[in-house]
Amino acid sequence: MSDSQRPEVIYRCPVCFSRENDVYLFRAGEIYYCVKCSFTGSEAQLHDFYADLRKKYKWIQKRLVLEDQRKL
């Protein structure tokens, strides 16, 4: 698949998403920006923010009982 046929990836604003809002980012060249919170950043910065968000939701799919919490 060539670059012209690749579908465009839609990113969510990491700042708004961490505040439980779901806002899509707009793209101007290589820079992404949010119209709600005025976040601007490159794709590499977005991936860094997303890595931090993954830490926040790491245990969301697993039920932790009291014994598991004590082990942590």
The first five atom37 places (N, CA, C, CB, O) and aatype in JSON, in Angstrom:
{
  "aatype": [12, 15, 3, 15, 5, 1, 14, 6, 19, 9, 18, 1, 4, 14, 19, 4, 13, 15, 1, 6, 2, 3, 19, 18, 10, 13, 1, 0, 7, 6, 9, 18, 18, 4, 19, 11, 4, 15, 13, 16, 7, 15, 6, 0, 5, 10, 8, 3, 13, 18, 0, 3, 10, 1, 11, 11, 18, 11, 17, 9, 5, 11, 1, 10, 19, 10, 6, 3, 5, 1, 11, 10],
  "atom_mask": [
    [1, 1, 1, 1, 1],
    [1, 1, 1, 1, 1],
    [1, 1, 1, 1, 1],
    [1, 1, 1, 1, 1],
    [1, 1, 1, 1, 1],
    [1, 1, 1, 1, 1],
    [1, 1, 1, 1, 1],
    [1, 1, 1, 1, 1],
    [1, 1, 1, 1, 1],
    [1, 1, 1, 1, 1],
    [1, 1, 1, 1, 1],
    [1, 1, 1, 1, 1],
    [1, 1, 1, 1, 1],
    [1, 1, 1, 1, 1],
    [1, 1, 1, 1, 1],
    [1, 1, 1, 1, 1],
    [1, 1, 1, 1, 1],
    [1, 1, 1, 1, 1],
    [1, 1, 1, 1, 1],
    [1, 1, 1, 1, 1],
    [1, 1, 1, 1, 1],
    [1, 1, 1, 1, 1],
    [1, 1, 1, 1, 1],
    [1, 1, 1, 1, 1],
    [1, 1, 1, 1, 1],
    [1, 1, 1, 1, 1],
    [1, 1, 1, 1, 1],
    [1, 1, 1, 1, 1],
    [1, 1, 1, 0, 1],
    [1, 1, 1, 1, 1],
    [1, 1, 1, 1, 1],
    [1, 1, 1, 1, 1],
    [1, 1, 1, 1, 1],
    [1, 1, 1, 1, 1],
    [1, 1, 1, 1, 1],
    [1, 1, 1, 1, 1],
    [1, 1, 1, 1, 1],
    [1, 1, 1, 1, 1],
    [1, 1, 1, 1, 1],
    [1, 1, 1, 1, 1],
    [1, 1, 1, 0, 1],
    [1, 1, 1, 1, 1],
    [1, 1, 1, 1, 1],
    [1, 1, 1, 1, 1],
    [1, 1, 1, 1, 1],
    [1, 1, 1, 1, 1],
    [1, 1, 1, 1, 1],
    [1, 1, 1, 1, 1],
    [1, 1, 1, 1, 1],
    [1, 1, 1, 1, 1],
    [1, 1, 1, 1, 1],
    [1, 1, 1, 1, 1],
    [1, 1, 1, 1, 1],
    [1, 1, 1, 1, 1],
    [1, 1, 1, 1, 1],
    [1, 1, 1, 1, 1],
    [1, 1, 1, 1, 1],
    [1, 1, 1, 1, 1],
    [1, 1, 1, 1, 1],
    [1, 1, 1, 1, 1],
    [1, 1, 1, 1, 1],
    [1, 1, 1, 1, 1],
    [1, 1, 1, 1, 1],
    [1, 1, 1, 1, 1],
    [1, 1, 1, 1, 1],
    [1, 1, 1, 1, 1],
    [1, 1, 1, 1, 1],
    [1, 1, 1, 1, 1],
    [1, 1, 1, 1, 1],
    [1, 1, 1, 1, 1],
    [1, 1, 1, 1, 1],
    [1, 1, 1, 1, 1]
  ],
  "atom_positions": [
    [[0.85, -1.18, 0.0], [0.0, 0.0, 0.0], [0.89, 1.24, 0.0], [-0.96, 0.0, 1.22], [1.8, 1.34, 0.82]],
    [[0.64, 2.14, -0.88], [1.44, 3.36, -0.93], [0.93, 4.37, 0.1], [1.41, 3.98, -2.34], [-0.14, 4.19, 0.69]],
    [[1.72, 5.43, 0.31], [1.35, 6.44, 1.3], [0.05, 7.15, 0.93], [2.46, 7.46, 1.45], [-0.7, 7.56, 1.81]],
    [[-0.21, 7.31, -0.37], [-1.43, 8.02, -0.77], [-2.68, 7.17, -0.5], [-1.35, 8.39, -2.26], [-3.77, 7.73, -0.36]],
    [[-2.54, 5.84, -0.42], [-3.67, 4.97, -0.17], [-3.85, 4.65, 1.3], [-3.51, 3.71, -0.94], [-4.87, 4.06, 1.68]],
    [[-2.89, 5.02, 2.12], [-2.98, 4.73, 3.55], [-4.08, 5.56, 4.19], [-1.64, 5.0, 4.25], [-4.15, 6.77, 3.94]],
    [[-4.93, 4.96, 4.99], [-5.97, 5.76, 5.67], [-5.34, 6.65, 6.72], [-7.03, 4.85, 6.31], [-4.36, 6.27, 7.37]],
    [[-5.9, 7.83, 6.9], [-5.36, 8.77, 7.87], [-5.75, 8.33, 9.28], [-5.87, 10.2, 7.58], [-6.9, 7.98, 9.55]],
    [[-4.77, 8.37, 10.16], [-5.0, 7.96, 11.55], [-5.64, 9.12, 12.3], [-3.68, 7.52, 12.23], [-5.21, 10.26, 12.17]],
    [[-6.67, 8.82, 13.07], [-7.34, 9.85, 13.85], [-6.86, 9.73, 15.29], [-8.9, 9.71, 13.76], [-7.01, 8.68, 15.92]],
    [[-6.3, 10.8, 15.81], [-5.8, 10.83, 17.18], [-6.75, 11.61, 18.07], [-4.38, 11.43, 17.23], [-7.43, 12.53, 17.62]],
    [[-6.77, 11.23, 19.33], [-7.53, 11.97, 20.33], [-6.56, 12.82, 21.13], [-8.34, 11.02, 21.26], [-5.39, 12.46, 21.3]],
    [[-7.04, 13.94, 21.61], [-6.2, 14.83, 22.4], [-5.86, 14.13, 23.72], [-6.9, 16.2, 22.65], [-6.77, 13.76, 24.46]],
    [[-4.57, 13.94, 24.04], [-4.22, 13.25, 25.27], [-4.55, 14.04, 26.52], [-2.76, 12.91, 25.27], [-4.84, 13.46, 27.57]],
    [[-4.51, 15.36, 26.44], [-4.81, 16.2, 27.6], [-6.3, 16.14, 27.91], [-4.37, 17.67, 27.34], [-6.69, 15.94, 29.06]],
    [[-7.12, 16.3, 26.9], [-8.58, 16.22, 27.09], [-9.0, 14.81, 27.48], [-9.32, 16.66, 25.83], [-9.89, 14.63, 28.3]],
    [[-8.36, 13.81, 26.88], [-8.72, 12.42, 27.17], [-8.38, 12.05, 28.61], [-8.01, 11.48, 26.2], [-9.1, 11.27, 29.23]],
    [[-7.31, 12.61, 29.14], [-6.98, 12.34, 30.54], [-7.97, 13.0, 31.49], [-5.56, 12.82, 30.85], [-8.08, 12.62, 32.65]],
    [[-8.68, 14.0, 30.99], [-9.74, 14.66, 31.77], [-11.12, 14.07, 31.46], [-9.75, 16.16, 31.49], [-12.14, 14.68, 31.77]],
    [[-11.13, 12.9, 30.84], [-12.37, 12.18, 30.5], [-13.19, 12.86, 29.42], [-13.21, 12.02, 31.74], [-14.41, 12.67, 29.37]],
    [[-12.57, 13.66, 28.55], [-13.24, 14.24, 27.39], [-12.7, 13.56, 26.15], [-13.03, 15.8, 27.33], [-11.53, 13.17, 26.1]],
    [[-13.52, 13.43, 25.15], [-13.11, 12.77, 23.92], [-13.12, 13.79, 22.79], [-14.05, 11.58, 23.59], [-14.16, 14.06, 22.19]],
    [[-11.94, 14.35, 22.49], [-11.81, 15.39, 21.48], [-10.78, 14.94, 20.45], [-11.4, 16.76, 22.13], [-9.68, 14.52, 20.82]],
    [[-11.13, 15.02, 19.17], [-10.19, 14.65, 18.11], [-9.23, 15.79, 17.84], [-10.95, 14.28, 16.83], [-9.56, 16.97, 17.99]],
    [[-8.03, 15.42, 17.42], [-7.01, 16.41, 17.07], [-7.09, 16.75, 15.59], [-5.61, 15.89, 17.43], [-7.46, 15.92, 14.77]],
    [[-6.75, 17.97, 15.27], [-6.62, 18.41, 13.89], [-5.15, 18.43, 13.53], [-7.27, 19.81, 13.68], [-4.29, 18.53, 14.4]],
    [[-4.87, 18.33, 12.25], [-3.49, 18.27, 11.79], [-3.18, 19.44, 10.88], [-3.22, 16.95, 11.07], [-3.93, 19.75, 9.95]],
    [[-2.05, 20.09, 11.17], [-1.53, 21.16, 10.31], [-0.09, 20.81, 9.99], [-1.64, 22.57, 11.01], [0.82, 21.11, 10.76]],
    [[0.11, 20.18, 8.84], [1.45, 19.71, 8.49], [1.82, 18.52, 9.36], [0.0, 0.0, 0.0], [1.14, 17.5, 9.34]],
    [[2.91, 18.63, 10.12], [3.35, 17.57, 11.01], [2.93, 17.81, 12.46], [4.85, 17.41, 10.93], [3.24, 17.01, 13.34]],
    [[2.23, 18.91, 12.7], [1.82, 19.29, 14.05], [0.33, 19.0, 14.23], [2.13, 20.78, 14.33], [-0.49, 19.31, 13.37]],
    [[0.01, 18.39, 15.37], [-1.39, 18.13, 15.74], [-1.8, 19.14, 16.79], [-1.58, 16.67, 16.26], [-1.0, 19.52, 17.65]],
    [[-3.05, 19.58, 16.73], [-3.52, 20.57, 17.71], [-4.96, 20.29, 18.1], [-3.4, 22.0, 17.15], [-5.74, 19.7, 17.34]],
    [[-5.3, 20.72, 19.31], [-6.64, 20.56, 19.85], [-7.3, 21.93, 19.93], [-6.6, 19.87, 21.26], [-6.68, 22.9, 20.36]],
    [[-8.55, 22.01, 19.51], [-9.26, 23.28, 19.53], [-9.88, 23.55, 20.9], [-10.34, 23.3, 18.47], [-10.27, 24.68, 21.19]],
    [[-9.97, 22.53, 21.74], [-10.6, 22.71, 23.04], [-9.61, 23.17, 24.11], [-11.27, 21.43, 23.48], [-9.9, 24.08, 24.88]],
    [[-8.43, 22.53, 24.16], [-7.49, 22.85, 25.25], [-6.21, 23.5, 24.74], [-7.15, 21.59, 26.01], [-5.33, 23.79, 25.55]],
    [[-6.08, 23.74, 23.47], [-4.93, 24.36, 22.82], [-3.65, 23.53, 22.95], [-4.7, 25.72, 23.41], [-2.56, 24.1, 23.0]],
    [[-3.77, 22.21, 23.0], [-2.62, 21.32, 22.96], [-2.04, 21.31, 21.55], [-3.0, 19.89, 23.41], [-2.78, 21.23, 20.58]],
    [[-0.73, 21.4, 21.44], [-0.04, 21.22, 20.17], [1.14, 20.29, 20.38], [0.43, 22.58, 19.58], [1.8, 20.33, 21.42]],
    [[1.39, 19.45, 19.4], [2.51, 18.54, 19.52], [2.68, 17.68, 18.29], [0.0, 0.0, 0.0], [1.78, 17.58, 17.45]],
    [[3.84, 17.05, 18.2], [4.13, 16.16, 17.08], [3.59, 14.77, 17.37], [5.65, 16.1, 16.81], [3.06, 14.51, 18.45]],
    [[3.72, 13.9, 16.39], [3.22, 12.54, 16.56], [4.01, 11.79, 17.62], [3.28, 11.78, 15.22], [3.45, 10.97, 18.35]],
    [[5.29, 12.07, 17.73], [6.12, 11.43, 18.76], [5.67, 11.86, 20.16], [7.62, 11.78, 18.55], [5.64, 11.04, 21.08]],
    [[5.34, 13.13, 20.33], [4.84, 13.61, 21.61], [3.5, 12.97, 21.96], [4.71, 15.13, 21.6], [3.23, 12.67, 23.13]],
    [[2.67, 12.76, 20.95], [1.38, 12.09, 21.19], [1.59, 10.68, 21.7], [0.54, 12.07, 19.9], [0.91, 10.26, 22.64]],
    [[2.51, 9.96, 21.11], [2.76, 8.59, 21.54], [3.31, 8.55, 22.97], [3.73, 7.9, 20.58], [3.03, 7.61, 23.71]],
    [[4.09, 9.55, 23.36], [4.57, 9.63, 24.74], [3.41, 9.85, 25.71], [5.61, 10.76, 24.88], [3.34, 9.21, 26.76]],
    [[2.51, 10.75, 25.36], [1.33, 10.98, 26.21], [0.46, 9.74, 26.29], [0.51, 12.17, 25.67], [-0.06, 9.41, 27.36]],
    [[0.28, 9.05, 25.15], [-0.53, 7.84, 25.14], [0.08, 6.75, 26.01], [-0.7, 7.33, 23.71], [-0.65, 5.98, 26.63]],
    [[1.4, 6.67, 26.05], [2.07, 5.68, 26.91], [1.75, 5.96, 28.38], [3.6, 5.69, 26.68], [1.55, 5.03, 29.16]],
    [[1.72, 7.23, 28.75], [1.35, 7.58, 30.12], [-0.11, 7.22, 30.42], [1.57, 9.08, 30.36], [-0.43, 6.77, 31.52]],
    [[-0.98, 7.42, 29.45], [-2.39, 7.07, 29.64], [-2.59, 5.56, 29.77], [-3.24, 7.61, 28.48], [-3.47, 5.11, 30.51]],
    [[-1.77, 4.78, 29.06], [-1.87, 3.33, 29.19], [-1.55, 2.87, 30.61], [-0.93, 2.63, 28.18], [-2.12, 1.9, 31.1]],
    [[-0.63, 3.57, 31.26], [-0.31, 3.25, 32.66], [-1.54, 3.47, 33.54], [0.88, 4.11, 33.16], [-1.79, 2.71, 34.48]],
    [[-2.29, 4.51, 33.25], [-3.47, 4.85, 34.05], [-4.54, 3.76, 33.94], [-4.05, 6.2, 33.62], [-5.2, 3.43, 34.93]],
    [[-4.71, 3.21, 32.76], [-5.76, 2.23, 32.52], [-5.22, 0.8, 32.44], [-6.48, 2.56, 31.24], [-5.87, -0.07, 31.85]],
    [[-4.08, 0.55, 33.03], [-3.43, -0.76, 32.94], [-4.29, -1.88, 33.51], [-2.1, -0.73, 33.67], [-4.39, -2.95, 32.92]],
    [[-4.93, -1.64, 34.65], [-5.67, -2.68, 35.35], [-7.17, -2.62, 35.1], [-5.41, -2.58, 36.81], [-7.92, -3.24, 35.85]],
    [[-7.63, -1.92, 34.1], [-9.06, -1.72, 33.91], [-9.78, -3.02, 33.52], [-9.29, -0.66, 32.84], [-10.96, -3.17, 33.84]],
    [[-9.12, -3.94, 32.85], [-9.76, -5.17, 32.42], [-9.67, -6.3, 33.44], [-9.15, -5.62, 31.13], [-10.25, -7.37, 33.24]],
    [[-8.95, -6.08, 34.54], [-8.75, -7.13, 35.52], [-9.38, -6.73, 36.85], [-7.25, -7.43, 35.7], [-9.24, -5.59, 37.3]],
    [[-10.06, -7.67, 37.45], [-10.65, -7.42, 38.76], [-9.6, -7.7, 39.82], [-11.92, -8.28, 38.98], [-9.03, -8.79, 39.86]],
    [[-9.36, -6.73, 40.66], [-8.39, -6.88, 41.74], [-9.15, -7.11, 43.05], [-7.47, -5.64, 41.84], [-9.94, -6.28, 43.48]],
    [[-8.88, -8.23, 43.66], [-9.46, -8.5, 44.96], [-8.5, -7.99, 46.03], [-9.75, -10.02, 45.15], [-7.39, -7.58, 45.71]],
    [[-8.93, -8.0, 47.27], [-8.14, -7.41, 48.34], [-6.77, -8.06, 48.47], [-8.89, -7.52, 49.64], [-5.79, -7.38, 48.77]],
    [[-6.68, -9.37, 48.26], [-5.4, -10.05, 48.36], [-4.43, -9.58, 47.27], [-5.6, -11.56, 48.26], [-3.23, -9.43, 47.52]],
    [[-4.96, -9.35, 46.06], [-4.12, -8.83, 44.97], [-3.63, -7.41, 45.29], [-4.9, -8.83, 43.65], [-2.48, -7.07, 45.0]],
    [[-4.48, -6.61, 45.87], [-4.09, -5.24, 46.22], [-3.01, -5.24, 47.29], [-5.3, -4.44, 46.7], [-2.11, -4.39, 47.26]],
    [[-3.09, -6.14, 48.21], [-2.06, -6.22, 49.25], [-0.71, -6.63, 48.69], [-2.48, -7.19, 50.33], [0.32, -6.21, 49.21]],
    [[-0.72, -7.45, 47.63], [0.53, -7.85, 47.01], [1.21, -6.71, 46.27], [0.28, -9.0, 46.05], [2.43, -6.67, 46.13]],
    [[0.39, -5.76, 45.78], [0.94, -4.62, 45.06], [1.64, -3.74, 46.04], [-0.16, -3.84, 44.29], [2.19, -2.71, 45.67]]
  ]
}
